[in-house]
């Protein structure tokens, strides 16, 4: 079992930056692929980024590639999402996610999530 708690959301102007964090509890964190999804009002939840257990493999949605960076610190059981050059269309609730099994983040990239966090709101003003 994995519990996920996000933080770091807030209000930022377009062009600004935010860093989201997700602290995980549970003995399988360091061996699990982790990722971020987001859901804007009236829209479906969408994949943002994923990372394998070592941090050596990453996946990004085309809409955030080159602006967002996913990383992890297994010693701190923490997942990060550095978001730069934010746009109003990035406004959403951002959710931390984890997959079980040795999928290296590929399950998350395909939208298959085993554990969800509760989410943190990111609002980008124009």
C-alpha positions in Angstrom: 0.0 0.0 0.0 1.2 3.5 -0.8 -0.1 6.8 0.5 0.6 10.0 -1.4 0.4 13.6 -0.2 1.0 16.5 -2.5 2.0 20.1 -1.7 3.4 23.1 -3.5 0.4 24.3 -5.5 -0.8 27.9 -5.6 -1.5 30.9 -7.7 1.2 32.2 -10.1 1.3 34.5 -13.0 1.8 33.3 -16.6 5.5 32.7 -17.2 6.2 31.9 -13.6 7.3 28.7 -11.9 6.1 26.3 -9.2 7.5 23.1 -7.8 5.1 20.4 -6.6 6.1 17.8 -4.1 4.6 14.4 -3.3 5.6 12.6 -0.2 5.0 8.9 -0.3 4.6 6.4 2.6 4.8 2.7 2.1 7.7 0.4 1.7 7.5 0.1 -2.1 8.1 3.8 -3.0 11.7 3.4 -4.1 10.8 0.5 -6.4 7.7 2.1 -7.9 7.2 4.2 -11.0 5.6 7.5 -10.0 3.9 10.3 -11.9 1.7 13.3 -12.1 -1.7 13.8 -13.7 -3.9 16.9 -13.8 -7.6 17.7 -14.1 -9.0 21.0 -15.2 -12.6 22.0 -14.5 -14.9 20.3 -17.0 -12.1 18.3 -18.5 -10.9 14.7 -18.2 -7.9 13.8 -16.1 -4.8 13.8 -18.2 -1.3 12.4 -17.9 1.5 14.9 -17.3 4.7 13.1 -16.5 6.1 9.8 -15.2 9.4 8.5 -13.9 10.8 5.1 -13.2 12.2 3.9 -9.8 15.7 5.1 -10.5 14.9 8.4 -12.2 16.7 7.3 -15.4 13.5 7.0 -17.5 11.0 9.8 -17.8 7.9 10.4 -19.9 6.1 13.7 -20.6 2.9 14.8 -22.2 3.6 16.8 -25.4 1.9 19.9 -23.8 4.5 20.1 -21.0 7.6 18.8 -22.7 10.5 21.3 -22.3 8.7 23.2 -19.6 8.1 20.7 -16.8 10.7 18.4 -15.2 9.9 15.3 -13.1 12.4 14.0 -10.5 12.5 12.0 -7.4 14.5 11.6 -4.2 14.1 8.0 -3.0 16.0 8.8 0.3 13.2 11.3 1.1 10.4 9.3 -0.4 9.5 12.4 -2.4 8.5 13.0 -6.0 8.8 16.4 -7.6 7.4 18.3 -10.5 9.3 21.5 -11.5 7.0 23.6 -13.6 8.4 26.5 -15.6 7.0 28.9 -18.1 3.5 28.3 -16.8 0.5 29.1 -19.0 -3.1 29.7 -18.0 -4.0 26.4 -19.7 -1.8 24.6 -17.1 -4.4 25.6 -14.4 -5.7 22.3 -12.9 -5.7 20.1 -9.8 -2.4 18.2 -10.0 -2.4 14.6 -8.7 0.4 12.4 -7.7 0.2 8.8 -8.8 2.0 5.6 -8.4 2.0 2.2 -10.2 2.6 -1.2 -8.7 4.9 -3.7 -10.3 8.1 -3.2 -12.4 6.7 -1.1 -15.2 9.2 1.7 -15.1 6.5 4.4 -15.4 5.0 2.9 -18.6 1.8 2.0 -16.8 1.3 5.5 -15.7 2.1 6.8 -19.2 -0.8 4.7 -20.4 -3.1 6.0 -17.7 -3.1 3.0 -15.5 -2.7 4.2 -11.9 -2.7 2.0 -8.8 -2.5 4.8 -6.2 -3.7 8.4 -6.2 -2.9 11.4 -4.0 -5.6 13.9 -3.1 -4.3 16.6 -5.4 -3.1 20.2 -5.1 -4.5 23.2 -7.0 -2.4 25.1 -9.5 -3.8 28.3 -10.9 -2.0 30.3 -13.5 -3.3 33.9 -14.1 -2.9 35.6 -17.4 
